[in-house]
Amino acid sequence: MSENEILDKLYNIILDRLRSMPENSYTAELAKKGKGYIARKVGEEAVEAIVASLDEGRERFISEAADLIYHLWVLMAVENVSPDDLYKELKRRMK
Ligand SMILES: N=c1c2ncn([C@@H]3O[C@H](COP(=O)(O)OP(=O)(O)OP(=O)(O)O)[C@@H](O)[C@H]3O)c2ncn1[C@@H]1O[C@H](COP(=O)(O)O)[C@@H](O)[C@H]1O
């Protein structure tokens, strides 16, 4: 899988977990807690990425940025917004 397919693959894994809601799935646990909880987690992960960027070095920032993207991807799935919807918007903004 090429790097630029990873975000699409992650989204599809998240959709699968939201459909099947397996016992040991963190994604399913998030879904059970609802959109408000997931949205707060996105905020938390954004703050953790900010702190890592300011004080914790490159590796910690990469890890927290990955947490942020994952949680945002779960919120997008709950909002029925696909990566393609996001890519189209980002493409539209390109000068
Ligand atoms: N990329 C991720 C990913 N990044 C972070 N996390 C989870 O997000 C949490 C982030 O840590 P936090 O400390 O903020 O959260 P926590 O304290 O563990 O949990 P809370 O008590 O805060 O709810 C951890 O529990 C991580 O396991 C992720 N969980 C899953 N994925 C992807 O989603 C797929 C499906 O995962 P499951 O739903 O668990 O099968 C996996 O195959 C991965 O590809």
The ligand as an SDF file (V2000), in Angstrom:
LIG
                    3D

 44 47  0  0  0  0  0  0  0  0999 V2000
   -4.8390    4.7110   14.2950 N   0  0  0  0  0  0  0  0  0  0  0  0
   -5.4670    4.2760   15.3060 C   0  0  0  0  0  0  0  0  0  0  0  0
   -5.3050    4.8860   16.6030 C   0  0  0  0  0  0  0  0  0  0  0  0
   -4.5360    5.9340   17.0460 N   0  0  0  0  0  0  0  0  0  0  0  0
   -4.7900    6.0660   18.3730 C   0  0  0  0  0  0  0  0  0  0  0  0
   -5.6710    5.1300   18.7740 N   0  0  0  0  0  0  0  0  0  0  0  0
   -6.1930    4.9350   20.1300 C   0  0  0  0  0  0  0  0  0  0  0  0
   -6.5540    6.2030   20.6220 O   0  0  0  0  0  0  0  0  0  0  0  0
   -6.2250    6.2720   21.9850 C   0  0  0  0  0  0  0  0  0  0  0  0
   -5.3640    7.5230   22.1510 C   0  0  0  0  0  0  0  0  0  0  0  0
   -4.8260    7.5070   23.4320 O   0  0  0  0  0  0  0  0  0  0  0  0
   -5.5000    8.4150   24.5660 P   0  0  0  0  0  0  0  0  0  0  0  0
   -4.5830    8.3360   25.7130 O   0  0  0  0  0  0  0  0  0  0  0  0
   -5.8610    9.7480   24.0380 O   0  0  0  0  0  0  0  0  0  0  0  0
   -6.8570    7.6600   24.8020 O   0  0  0  0  0  0  0  0  0  0  0  0
   -7.0240    6.5750   25.9670 P   0  0  0  0  0  0  0  0  0  0  0  0
   -6.6190    7.2090   27.2710 O   0  0  0  0  0  0  0  0  0  0  0  0
   -6.3560    5.3070   25.6110 O   0  0  0  0  0  0  0  0  0  0  0  0
   -8.6050    6.3680   25.9270 O   0  0  0  0  0  0  0  0  0  0  0  0
   -9.5900    7.3750   26.6460 P   0  0  0  0  0  0  0  0  0  0  0  0
   -9.6830    6.8200   28.0730 O   0  0  0  0  0  0  0  0  0  0  0  0
   -8.9660    8.7410   26.5960 O   0  0  0  0  0  0  0  0  0  0  0  0
  -10.8680    7.2330   25.8880 O   0  0  0  0  0  0  0  0  0  0  0  0
   -5.4700    4.9930   22.3750 C   0  0  0  0  0  0  0  0  0  0  0  0
   -6.3360    4.1330   23.0680 O   0  0  0  0  0  0  0  0  0  0  0  0
   -5.1030    4.3840   21.0360 C   0  0  0  0  0  0  0  0  0  0  0  0
   -5.1950    2.9880   21.0330 O   0  0  0  0  0  0  0  0  0  0  0  0
   -6.0230    4.3800   17.7000 C   0  0  0  0  0  0  0  0  0  0  0  0
   -6.8790    3.3290   17.5830 N   0  0  0  0  0  0  0  0  0  0  0  0
   -7.0240    2.7600   16.3590 C   0  0  0  0  0  0  0  0  0  0  0  0
   -6.3540    3.2070   15.2250 N   0  0  0  0  0  0  0  0  0  0  0  0
   -6.6170    2.6130   13.9170 C   0  0  0  0  0  0  0  0  0  0  0  0
   -7.9630    2.1640   13.8660 O   0  0  0  0  0  0  0  0  0  0  0  0
   -7.9910    0.7700   13.5490 C   0  0  0  0  0  0  0  0  0  0  0  0
   -9.1360    0.1090   14.2960 C   0  0  0  0  0  0  0  0  0  0  0  0
   -8.8360    0.0850   15.6870 O   0  0  0  0  0  0  0  0  0  0  0  0
   -9.8650   -0.6410   16.6500 P   0  0  0  0  0  0  0  0  0  0  0  0
  -11.1710    0.0970   16.5590 O   0  0  0  0  0  0  0  0  0  0  0  0
   -9.2580   -0.5480   18.0430 O   0  0  0  0  0  0  0  0  0  0  0  0
   -9.9930   -2.0570   16.1290 O   0  0  0  0  0  0  0  0  0  0  0  0
   -6.6070    0.2330   13.9400 C   0  0  0  0  0  0  0  0  0  0  0  0
   -6.3060   -0.8900   13.1310 O   0  0  0  0  0  0  0  0  0  0  0  0
   -5.7160    1.4330   13.5820 C   0  0  0  0  0  0  0  0  0  0  0  0
   -5.4610    1.4290   12.1850 O   0  0  0  0  0  0  0  0  0  0  0  0
  1  2  2  0
  2  3  1  0
  2 31  1  0
  3  4  1  0
  3 28  2  0
  4  5  2  0
  5  6  1  0
  6  7  1  0
  6 28  1  0
  7  8  1  0
  7 26  1  0
  8  9  1  0
  9 10  1  0
  9 24  1  0
 10 11  1  0
 11 12  1  0
 12 13  2  0
 12 14  1  0
 12 15  1  0
 15 16  1  0
 16 17  2  0
 16 18  1  0
 16 19  1  0
 19 20  1  0
 20 21  2  0
 20 22  1  0
 20 23  1  0
 24 25  1  0
 24 26  1  0
 26 27  1  0
 28 29  1  0
 29 30  2  0
 30 31  1  0
 31 32  1  0
 32 33  1  0
 32 43  1  0
 33 34  1  0
 34 35  1  0
 34 41  1  0
 35 36  1  0
 36 37  1  0
 37 38  2  0
 37 39  1  0
 37 40  1  0
 41 42  1  0
 41 43  1  0
 43 44  1  0
M  END
$$$$
